[in-house]
Amino acid sequence: MANSLNTITVDGKTYDYDEYKKSMGVAASEVGKKSELDKDAFLSLLVTQMQYQDPLSPMDNTEYLAQLAQYSSLEQMTNVASKLGEVYTLVENIDSSVLVGQLSSMIGKDIQWSSDGKNFYEGTVSGVSVTDGKTSVLATVKAADGTEMTTKVEIAHITRVGKGA
């Protein structure tokens, strides 16, 4: 054992850490990859603890029950976090749907917008766009030569809806 930092002692016997992990069913390349303990790691630690306990002085039942309760709590928290993520996604989709519905009532109306607060542009809303989670309106702008161009306008940049004064 050339490097004492790569060893582990179990029941008074010292093993090479990588060899010990291999014997426990964990590849050396996977050791240390997880930066946090998840429910599977917790259960694995509990089973290992039970497997290597001294039969002449077994773990106290209350301690075992406390650890099982912790495992159960971890499982419940994981499930709650997962469901909250699903609810958040659902609420985002509802918000987007409501916003698209409200913005679609602007189709055919004139708008004014500015992205820098100095230069203002005018056009007619011709559609609504949702791209990468950002909702925008599509505005058709008429150039001086009579050609039309469609541009995407972020909602936050709209300064006026309707005809100007």
C-alpha positions in Angstrom: 0.0 0.0 0.0 2.1 2.8 -1.4 -0.3 5.7 -0.5 -2.1 5.6 2.8 -4.6 8.1 1.6 -6.0 5.5 -0.8 -6.9 3.0 1.9 -9.9 2.1 3.9 -10.1 0.1 7.1 -13.1 -2.2 7.7 -13.3 -4.3 10.8 -9.7 -3.7 11.6 -8.5 -4.8 8.2 -7.0 -2.3 5.7 -7.9 -2.5 2.0 -6.8 -0.5 -1.1 -9.7 1.9 -1.6 -10.2 1.2 -5.3 -10.1 -2.6 -4.7 -12.5 -2.3 -1.8 -15.0 -0.3 -4.0 -14.7 -2.8 -6.8 -15.5 -5.6 -4.3 -18.5 -3.6 -3.2 -19.7 -3.3 -6.8 -18.7 0.2 -7.5 -16.2 0.9 -10.4 -13.2 3.0 -9.5 -14.0 5.4 -12.2 -17.4 6.1 -10.7 -16.1 6.7 -7.1 -16.6 10.4 -6.2 -18.6 11.3 -9.3 -21.7 12.3 -7.3 -21.3 15.5 -5.3 -24.4 14.9 -3.2 -26.0 11.9 -1.5 -29.2 10.8 -3.1 -31.7 8.3 -1.8 -29.9 5.4 -3.4 -26.6 6.3 -1.8 -28.3 6.6 1.6 -29.9 3.2 1.3 -26.6 1.7 0.2 -24.8 3.2 3.2 -27.5 1.8 5.5 -27.3 -1.7 4.0 -23.4 -1.6 4.2 -23.7 -0.4 7.9 -26.0 -3.4 8.6 -23.8 -5.8 6.7 -20.7 -4.9 8.7 -22.1 -4.5 12.1 -20.7 -6.5 15.0 -23.1 -9.5 15.7 -22.0 -9.4 19.3 -23.0 -5.8 19.7 -25.7 -5.1 17.1 -27.0 -1.7 16.3 -29.7 -0.4 18.6 -33.2 -0.8 17.1 -34.1 2.8 17.8 -31.1 3.9 15.8 -32.1 1.6 13.0 -35.7 2.9 13.0 -34.4 6.5 13.0 -32.3 5.8 10.0 -35.2 4.2 8.2 -37.3 7.3 9.1 -34.6 9.5 7.6 -34.7 7.4 4.4 -38.4 7.6 4.2 -38.3 11.4 4.7 -35.6 11.7 1.9 -37.8 9.6 -0.4 -40.8 11.9 0.3 -38.8 15.1 -0.2 -37.5 13.8 -3.5 -41.0 13.0 -4.7 -42.3 16.4 -3.6 -39.4 18.2 -5.4 -40.2 16.2 -8.5 -43.9 17.0 -8.4 -43.2 20.7 -7.7 -41.1 20.8 -10.9 -44.0 19.4 -12.8 -46.4 22.0 -11.3 -43.9 24.8 -12.2 -43.8 23.6 -15.8 -47.6 23.4 -15.9 -48.0 27.0 -14.5 -45.4 28.3 -17.0 -47.4 26.7 -19.9 -50.7 28.2 -18.6 -49.0 31.6 -18.3 -47.7 31.4 -21.9 -51.1 30.2 -23.2 -52.9 33.1 -21.4 -50.4 35.6 -22.7 -50.6 34.3 -26.3 -54.4 34.5 -26.1 -54.3 38.1 -24.9 -51.7 39.1 -27.4 -53.6 37.6 -30.3 -56.3 40.2 -29.7 -53.7 42.7 -30.8 -53.5 41.3 -34.3 -54.4 44.0 -36.8 -53.7 46.9 -34.3 -51.0 49.5 -34.7 -48.1 49.5 -32.2 -45.1 51.6 -31.4 -41.9 50.1 -29.9 -38.4 51.1 -28.9 -35.6 48.8 -27.8 -33.3 51.7 -26.7 -35.8 54.4 -25.5 -34.5 56.8 -28.2 -35.5 55.4 -31.6 -39.2 54.5 -32.0 -40.7 52.3 -34.7 -44.3 51.8 -35.8 -46.0 48.8 -37.4 -49.1 46.6 -37.4 -49.3 43.4 -35.4 -49.6 40.5 -37.7 -49.0 37.6 -35.4 -47.7 36.3 -32.0 -44.5 34.2 -31.6 -43.2 32.1 -28.8 -39.6 31.2 -29.3 -37.3 29.8 -26.6 -39.8 30.7 -23.9 -40.0 34.3 -24.9 -43.3 35.7 -26.2 -43.2 38.4 -28.9 -45.5 39.9 -31.4 -44.8 40.0 -35.1 -45.1 43.5 -36.5 -45.4 44.4 -40.2 -43.6 47.6 -41.0 -44.1 49.6 -44.3 -41.0 51.1 -45.8 -41.0 54.4 -47.7 -40.9 52.6 -51.0 -44.0 50.6 -50.1 -42.4 47.3 -49.4 -43.4 45.5 -46.2 -41.1 43.8 -43.7 -42.1 41.7 -40.7 -40.1 42.0 -37.5 -40.2 40.4 -34.0 -41.0 42.8 -31.2 -40.5 41.8 -27.5 -43.5 42.6 -25.3 -41.3 44.7 -23.0 -40.3 47.1 -25.9 -43.9 48.0 -26.8 -44.6 51.6 -25.9 -48.1 52.1 -27.4 -50.9 50.1 -28.8 -53.3 51.9 -31.2 -52.9 55.0 -33.4 -50.5 57.7 -32.4 -51.5 61.3 -31.7 
